[in-house]
Amino acid sequence: MEDRRDGGQVGAPCGQEARAAREPSVTPARRWRRVGAGAGLVALALAAWVRLGPLPAGLLDAPASPSTVVVDRHGARIYEALSADDGRTSPLDAAALPPTLVAATLAAEDRRYFAHPGIDPIAIARAIRVNLAEGRAVEGGSTISQQVAKLLLNRREPTRRRGWLAKLREAVLALRLEQRFDKPALLALYLNHAAYGNQFIGAERASQAYFGVSASMLTPAQAAFLAGLPQRPSAFNPFRNADAARARQRTVLRRMAAAGAIDRAALDGALAESLAFAPTPAPFAAPHFVAMALAASGTPRPARLATTLDAGLQADVAGILARQRADLRAHGAFNVAVVVLENATGEWVAWEGSGDYFDQAHGGAINGPVAPRQPGSALKPFTYALAFDQGRDPATLVADVPSSFPTAEEGVVYTPRNYDNRYRGPLLVRQALAGSINVPAVALASELGVPDVLRFLRRAGLSTLDKTAAYYGLGVTLGNAEVRLDELTAAYAAFARGGEYIAPTFLRRPDGAPVAGERIMSDRAAFWITDILSDPEAREFVFGRGGSLELPFPVAAKTGTSQAYHDNWTIGYSKHATVGVWVGNFDRRPLRNSSGVTGAGPIFHAVMLAAERRLAGEAALHATEPLQATPSTVVEREVCADSGLRANAWCPRKRHDWLPVERADVACNWHHLSDEGLVTVLPAVSDARQQGQGRGVSGARPGEPPGPRALPR
């Protein structure tokens, strides 16, 4: 009997030995093959992740506010607003890259661009060898693809850290970009994002700035110069270090020849070519205007912003102000605002905000045309236009006599005075408006009602009149309320258009686009205002003849001077343009011996000449046709220049005037022939006037002179 005290079974192997016997033996070679296979799978997954992994969110997004080239109405560049990354840009199309620029760029940056997958081990090895030989970093091994990754990352993360980890990240992104873009598209990204110095981003914009031509027109010498800039834009700045820039250009040219991009003859010609750089344009023409045009362009801004400005006229205005500066200083005026509006389109063609944008001592950066100021008598024509639409006409009789008018405050009356403290008795509306007499204008406003006058002014686009009628009172017709020069000029342009208001614009309308307008007065009212304001004989009794309001072609104009001589204005229009001029001080210091005639008037005269010449040509300066066509609702008649009634044989002063066709044909009853000679019977005019009920003398109808009294003449 066998002894089994060891617990084993005689003749049977243990469990582990049995399993080992059943399994084949694992050799070291097989084990290493398994490790290698696993490592291969990991490497393959890593390569797939490197090549096919996601791009950082927003990496390819366009800048929030790209560079915007601002041009005038003729396409002339007047300013360039920088992009969000403080650059000037103008993109190239990947489908039409300039061959010469491409050859120069590849020679300068990445000779094997079309052969590598995004990183170039050969270039890296060459850079290491050269740098070791030189003992310093003189050459880099980055491909164009890696530089694109760097440019995009820098735009997305301006403060990101540099170093080998950053280089590794750029290499990974370069491989991913190569997966997503073909070679021309990736090259276009580089050409559109690389910095070419002097805040120029992209080769196209740099080509226009340095040489004044599109990148498609670059010579090999010019293309080599541009291609060499992105490596070190500041060091190769031709305006600071011309020798370094030229040396870099020669290096690129020789590389182009070595690559077969140009032959020996082309190389010699390029090396001998003298680079002529385009003149740098004025950095900020019409700065106040440009700022408003950019603000009106929306978000995001377009790459090219076509404005309404006429750069030539703007330069004319600048020259006029420079010539007038000494005279303005003599009157204590340090600020001037000038605007010019094209009547037909409502487009601003000139805009001067302060007289000198860079005059910090006198607030040169303030945009004067939009700063509310008191316009003085420049508001009077609107009161008269409203009166015309309510039954008055140029031959309506008004009274220039000492008068007082009730106000919203109990027991307080308003007593207007004329600027020269004189009173002229009975006047016709034509004389009262042309001579800018205050009292008749206030009387008319009283009869019309201040609320109606305010409503009319607001319809004409004066947005600053936001108080109640009681706040302004009757003084609104004399300009005691503050208005903007640009809005008042646009309102005057409605007179020029026969009563139609067009909202002005800074941006060019598309060709053929209709210009929407709104009628705010009858064509007859606008015609009468125009006829009076363009009548030098009617204003002669106050302003004399030959002043700054008279030009060689028909012009309707009005001046204004605010209380205490803080502001003076001249606004007027020709057939083609409306010009507004304000002279004063932004800090509201009063002027010395200056009015709308002497301060703003000479500037208005010169600007109107320049505007008419620019908009209509030299022939327009000698035009004689009237500013507006005669409406069918008026008829020309001979009237007594004193009474406004149909002239009789004894009227000493007669004139022809445009009257409503419906006006009663009443003969003058002021002038009579008696045995003692000519007798004049005037309407009774009191020495003091309490306005507030009825029409009174200022509303007397032709043929209804109240209370006649006889005066021998």
VENDA-V692477 format. One record per residue. RES is the residue in three letters. OMEGA is omega in degrees with one decimal (NA if undefined). NEAR is the number of other C-alpha atoms within 10 Angstrom. Layout:
res->[RES RES]
omega->[OMEGA OMEGA]
near->[NEAR NEAR]
This chain:
res->[MET GLU ASP ARG ARG ASP GLY GLY GLN VAL GLY ALA PRO CYS GLY GLN GLU ALA ARG ALA ALA ARG GLU PRO SER VAL THR PRO ALA ARG ARG TRP ARG ARG VAL GLY ALA GLY ALA GLY LEU VAL ALA LEU ALA LEU ALA ALA TRP VAL ARG LEU GLY PRO LEU PRO ALA GLY LEU LEU ASP ALA PRO ALA SER PRO SER THR VAL VAL VAL ASP ARG HIS GLY ALA ARG ILE TYR GLU ALA LEU SER ALA ASP ASP GLY ARG THR SER PRO LEU ASP ALA ALA ALA LEU PRO PRO THR LEU VAL ALA ALA THR LEU ALA ALA GLU ASP ARG ARG TYR PHE ALA HIS PRO GLY ILE ASP PRO ILE ALA ILE ALA ARG ALA ILE ARG VAL ASN LEU ALA GLU GLY ARG ALA VAL GLU GLY GLY SER THR ILE SER GLN GLN VAL ALA LYS LEU LEU LEU ASN ARG ARG GLU PRO THR ARG ARG ARG GLY TRP LEU ALA LYS LEU ARG GLU ALA VAL LEU ALA LEU ARG LEU GLU GLN ARG PHE ASP LYS PRO ALA LEU LEU ALA LEU TYR LEU ASN HIS ALA ALA TYR GLY ASN GLN PHE ILE GLY ALA GLU ARG ALA SER GLN ALA TYR PHE GLY VAL SER ALA SER MET LEU THR PRO ALA GLN ALA ALA PHE LEU ALA GLY LEU PRO GLN ARG PRO SER ALA PHE ASN PRO PHE ARG ASN ALA ASP ALA ALA ARG ALA ARG GLN ARG THR VAL LEU ARG ARG MET ALA ALA ALA GLY ALA ILE ASP ARG ALA ALA LEU ASP GLY ALA LEU ALA GLU SER LEU ALA PHE ALA PRO THR PRO ALA PRO PHE ALA ALA PRO HIS PHE VAL ALA MET ALA LEU ALA ALA SER GLY THR PRO ARG PRO ALA ARG LEU ALA THR THR LEU ASP ALA GLY LEU GLN ALA ASP VAL ALA GLY ILE LEU ALA ARG GLN ARG ALA ASP LEU ARG ALA HIS GLY ALA PHE ASN VAL ALA VAL VAL VAL LEU GLU ASN ALA THR GLY GLU TRP VAL ALA TRP GLU GLY SER GLY ASP TYR PHE ASP GLN ALA HIS GLY GLY ALA ILE ASN GLY PRO VAL ALA PRO ARG GLN PRO GLY SER ALA LEU LYS PRO PHE THR TYR ALA LEU ALA PHE ASP GLN GLY ARG ASP PRO ALA THR LEU VAL ALA ASP VAL PRO SER SER PHE PRO THR ALA GLU GLU GLY VAL VAL TYR THR PRO ARG ASN TYR ASP ASN ARG TYR ARG GLY PRO LEU LEU VAL ARG GLN ALA LEU ALA GLY SER ILE ASN VAL PRO ALA VAL ALA LEU ALA SER GLU LEU GLY VAL PRO ASP VAL LEU ARG PHE LEU ARG ARG ALA GLY LEU SER THR LEU ASP LYS THR ALA ALA TYR TYR GLY LEU GLY VAL THR LEU GLY ASN ALA GLU VAL ARG LEU ASP GLU LEU THR ALA ALA TYR ALA ALA PHE ALA ARG GLY GLY GLU TYR ILE ALA PRO THR PHE LEU ARG ARG PRO ASP GLY ALA PRO VAL ALA GLY GLU ARG ILE MET SER ASP ARG ALA ALA PHE TRP ILE THR ASP ILE LEU SER ASP PRO GLU ALA ARG GLU PHE VAL PHE GLY ARG GLY GLY SER LEU GLU LEU PRO PHE PRO VAL ALA ALA LYS THR GLY THR SER GLN ALA TYR HIS ASP ASN TRP THR ILE GLY TYR SER LYS HIS ALA THR VAL GLY VAL TRP VAL GLY ASN PHE ASP ARG ARG PRO LEU ARG ASN SER SER GLY VAL THR GLY ALA GLY PRO ILE PHE HIS ALA VAL MET LEU ALA ALA GLU ARG ARG LEU ALA GLY GLU ALA ALA LEU HIS ALA THR GLU PRO LEU GLN ALA THR PRO SER THR VAL VAL GLU ARG GLU VAL CYS ALA ASP SER GLY LEU ARG ALA ASN ALA TRP CYS PRO ARG LYS ARG HIS ASP TRP LEU PRO VAL GLU ARG ALA ASP VAL ALA CYS ASN TRP HIS HIS LEU SER ASP GLU GLY LEU VAL THR VAL LEU PRO ALA VAL SER ASP ALA ARG GLN GLN GLY GLN GLY ARG GLY VAL SER GLY ALA ARG PRO GLY GLU PRO PRO GLY PRO ARG ALA LEU PRO ARG]
omega->[-175.0 179.0 -177.7 -178.4 179.3 178.5 -178.8 177.2 -176.6 176.7 179.6 178.9 175.4 -175.9 -177.9 -179.4 179.0 179.4 178.5 -180.0 -179.0 -176.6 175.6 -178.9 178.7 -178.1 176.2 -179.5 179.5 179.6 179.5 177.2 177.5 178.0 179.5 179.0 178.4 178.8 178.5 178.4 178.3 179.4 178.5 178.1 178.8 178.5 178.2 179.0 179.2 -174.1 -171.5 -178.2 -176.0 171.9 176.0 -179.2 176.3 -176.1 -175.0 179.8 175.3 177.2 -179.8 177.5 -177.7 174.4 -177.3 174.9 -179.7 -178.5 178.3 -174.1 178.4 178.7 179.2 -178.6 178.4 179.0 171.9 177.4 -176.9 176.7 -179.2 177.8 172.4 178.1 174.5 -171.1 173.2 -167.2 171.5 178.2 -178.4 -178.0 -177.1 179.0 -179.4 -176.4 -178.6 178.8 178.3 -179.4 180.0 -178.9 178.9 178.3 -177.1 -167.8 -169.5 -174.6 -178.1 -173.7 -175.8 -178.0 -176.1 -177.4 -178.5 169.9 -172.9 179.9 179.7 179.1 179.0 179.3 179.2 -179.9 179.0 -179.6 -178.9 -177.8 176.9 179.8 -178.5 -177.7 178.6 -179.1 178.4 -178.5 178.2 179.7 -178.0 174.9 174.9 179.1 177.8 179.0 174.9 178.3 179.8 -179.3 -179.1 178.3 179.8 178.3 -178.4 -176.6 -173.7 -174.8 -176.4 -177.4 175.3 178.5 -173.6 175.9 177.0 177.9 178.4 178.4 178.9 179.0 178.1 179.7 177.8 178.0 179.3 177.5 177.9 178.7 -174.0 -176.5 170.1 -173.3 178.2 -179.2 179.3 176.3 177.3 176.3 178.3 -177.0 -178.5 -176.8 -178.6 178.8 -178.0 176.4 176.8 177.4 177.9 179.6 179.0 -175.4 -178.5 179.9 179.1 178.8 179.3 -175.9 -175.5 -172.2 177.8 179.6 174.3 -179.9 179.6 -177.5 -178.2 169.9 176.1 179.5 179.5 179.7 178.7 176.9 -179.1 -177.0 179.8 -174.4 -173.3 -179.6 178.6 -173.5 -178.3 -177.9 -178.3 178.6 -175.5 -179.4 179.8 -176.7 -175.4 -178.4 179.3 179.0 179.8 178.7 178.1 179.6 179.7 177.2 -179.9 179.2 -180.0 176.3 176.8 178.7 179.7 179.7 -179.9 -180.0 176.2 178.5 -175.3 -179.5 178.7 178.0 179.9 179.2 179.8 178.6 -179.3 -176.3 176.8 -178.2 177.0 -177.6 179.4 177.5 179.5 -179.0 176.4 -172.6 -172.6 175.2 179.9 -171.6 -179.6 -179.8 -177.6 -179.9 179.3 179.0 177.9 179.1 -178.4 -173.3 178.5 -178.9 -3.8 -179.8 177.0 178.0 179.8 -177.5 -179.7 -178.8 -178.4 -173.8 170.4 -174.2 178.2 177.9 177.5 177.1 176.7 179.8 179.1 178.1 178.6 -179.4 177.9 179.6 -177.4 -170.5 -178.1 178.6 178.7 178.5 179.5 177.3 179.6 -179.3 -179.2 -179.1 178.7 172.8 -179.0 173.5 176.9 -177.8 173.5 -172.8 -172.0 -172.4 -173.6 -178.9 175.6 -179.7 173.1 -176.9 175.3 -171.0 -173.1 -174.4 177.4 -176.0 -174.4 177.5 -176.6 -177.0 -177.6 174.2 -175.4 -179.1 177.8 -179.0 -172.2 -177.2 179.4 179.0 -177.9 176.1 179.6 -175.9 -178.3 -173.5 -179.9 176.8 -174.6 -177.3 -178.5 173.9 -179.8 177.9 177.3 177.9 178.0 179.7 176.8 168.7 177.8 177.1 -175.8 -179.7 174.9 -179.1 173.2 -175.8 173.4 -177.2 176.1 -173.0 175.4 -175.2 179.3 177.9 179.4 -179.8 -175.7 175.4 -179.4 179.2 178.5 -177.9 -179.0 176.0 173.6 -173.9 -178.5 179.7 176.6 176.6 -169.6 177.6 -178.3 177.1 169.6 179.5 179.7 -179.8 -176.3 179.6 -178.2 179.4 177.9 179.5 -170.6 -169.7 178.3 179.2 178.1 178.8 177.5 178.7 178.4 -179.9 179.9 -175.9 -178.3 177.9 179.1 177.6 179.5 179.4 179.9 179.2 178.6 176.0 178.6 172.9 -178.5 -171.2 -174.9 -179.9 -172.7 178.3 -179.1 176.8 179.2 -180.0 -177.1 -176.7 -177.7 179.9 -179.8 -179.2 176.6 174.5 177.5 177.8 -178.3 178.3 178.8 179.7 -177.8 -179.3 178.8 177.2 177.3 178.0 176.6 178.8 175.5 173.8 -177.1 -178.7 179.8 175.4 -178.0 178.8 175.6 177.9 -176.4 -177.4 174.6 -172.9 -179.0 173.6 177.2 178.8 179.3 -180.0 -179.8 177.2 -176.7 178.5 179.4 178.8 -179.3 175.5 179.3 176.7 178.9 178.2 179.2 178.4 -179.6 177.6 -179.6 -178.6 -179.1 -176.7 176.7 -176.2 -178.5 179.5 -178.2 -179.8 -176.1 -175.5 176.9 -171.2 -175.1 -178.3 174.6 -178.8 -174.9 178.7 179.2 179.7 -177.5 177.1 -176.0 177.9 173.1 -173.5 178.2 177.6 176.4 176.7 -176.7 178.9 178.4 173.6 176.2 -175.7 165.3 -168.8 163.2 179.9 179.1 -174.4 171.2 179.1 -171.4 -172.7 170.3 -174.9 174.9 -179.8 173.2 177.2 178.9 178.0 -179.7 178.3 174.2 170.8 -178.6 176.9 179.7 174.9 -177.3 176.5 178.1 -179.5 -173.8 -177.6 -178.1 -174.4 -179.7 177.5 177.2 -177.8 -177.1 -179.3 179.4 175.7 -178.8 -178.1 -179.2 178.8 -177.4 -173.9 -173.0 178.0 -175.4 -177.3 -178.2 -179.2 -178.9 -179.2 179.9 -178.2 -177.8 -177.3 -176.1 173.4 -178.9 178.8 178.9 -176.4 178.0 178.7 -178.8 179.1 175.1 -178.9 171.9 -177.5 178.5 -173.7 -175.8 178.3 177.9 -174.7 171.7 -174.0 -173.7 179.8 -175.9 -178.5 -178.2 175.4 174.3 -179.9 178.5 -177.0 176.0 -179.7 -178.1 -176.2 178.9 -178.7 -177.2 -178.9 179.5 176.7 176.4 -171.2 -177.2 175.0 -179.9 177.9 -179.5 -178.8 -176.9 176.5 178.7 178.5 -179.0 173.0 179.6 179.4 -178.3 179.3 177.7 -173.3 174.1 -176.5 176.3 176.3 180.0 -179.5 -178.4 -175.8 -175.4 178.2 -177.3 -179.8 176.2 180.0 -178.6 179.0 -177.0 172.4 -176.6 171.8 -173.8 175.4 176.1 -178.3 NA]
near->[3 5 8 9 7 6 7 11 10 9 5 9 12 9 9 9 10 11 11 10 11 9 8 8 9 8 8 9 9 11 11 11 11 12 12 12 12 12 12 12 12 12 12 12 12 13 14 12 13 17 20 17 15 11 13 10 8 10 15 14 10 10 13 12 17 23 25 22 21 23 21 22 18 13 16 16 18 21 21 20 23 18 19 14 17 14 22 25 27 21 16 20 14 17 9 10 17 18 15 21 26 19 24 31 27 22 25 25 20 18 19 16 18 12 10 16 18 24 23 21 13 12 18 16 13 15 18 18 13 16 15 12 11 11 9 10 12 12 15 16 18 23 25 25 29 26 19 25 26 20 20 22 21 15 18 18 11 11 9 10 10 8 7 9 10 14 15 12 15 23 23 22 27 27 22 23 23 20 15 14 12 12 19 16 16 20 21 21 25 22 27 21 23 22 24 29 20 16 17 25 26 26 30 23 25 25 25 17 19 20 18 17 15 16 23 16 15 20 15 26 26 25 27 30 28 30 27 26 25 21 16 14 19 17 14 25 18 19 10 11 12 13 12 14 22 21 14 21 27 19 15 27 31 22 21 24 19 13 15 11 20 20 12 12 10 15 20 14 12 22 16 10 13 11 14 10 15 13 10 9 11 9 10 14 18 20 19 20 23 24 14 13 20 19 12 13 15 9 11 11 19 16 19 17 24 23 27 26 29 24 21 17 21 23 13 18 26 20 13 17 21 12 12 14 16 13 13 22 13 13 17 18 25 25 25 27 26 31 27 31 28 24 25 14 20 24 24 25 26 28 28 25 25 27 24 20 20 12 14 10 7 17 19 20 16 19 21 29 27 14 16 17 24 24 31 25 26 26 24 24 23 23 24 28 24 23 19 22 15 11 13 21 26 23 25 21 29 26 27 25 23 21 21 20 18 17 16 13 8 7 7 11 15 17 17 20 18 16 11 8 8 12 15 12 17 21 23 22 25 27 24 25 25 25 20 24 25 21 25 28 28 28 28 24 26 23 17 17 15 23 17 14 24 24 13 18 23 15 16 26 21 22 14 16 18 12 10 11 18 12 13 20 23 27 20 26 30 27 22 19 22 17 21 20 28 26 21 21 26 29 26 30 31 26 30 29 21 25 24 20 25 23 17 20 17 24 20 16 15 8 6 6 7 9 11 11 15 13 15 20 22 17 24 23 26 28 24 26 27 26 24 23 23 25 19 22 14 19 20 15 12 14 16 12 13 10 15 17 24 16 18 11 17 22 25 25 29 26 27 27 27 23 15 10 19 23 28 31 31 33 29 28 30 27 23 22 26 30 29 31 29 32 30 28 20 21 11 12 15 18 23 16 11 22 22 27 21 19 29 29 26 19 25 28 21 16 27 27 17 20 27 23 16 18 15 13 11 13 9 19 17 11 13 10 10 15 22 18 10 17 17 10 12 18 14 12 17 16 24 27 22 22 29 29 25 23 25 18 12 17 22 14 11 19 13 13 21 21 23 21 13 9 12 12 12 15 17 22 22 25 24 17 12 9 6 8 10 16 18 20 19 20 21 15 20 13 9 11 16 15 19 15 8 8 15 18 24 25 20 17 19 20 17 14 19 14 10 15 13 14 12 12 11]
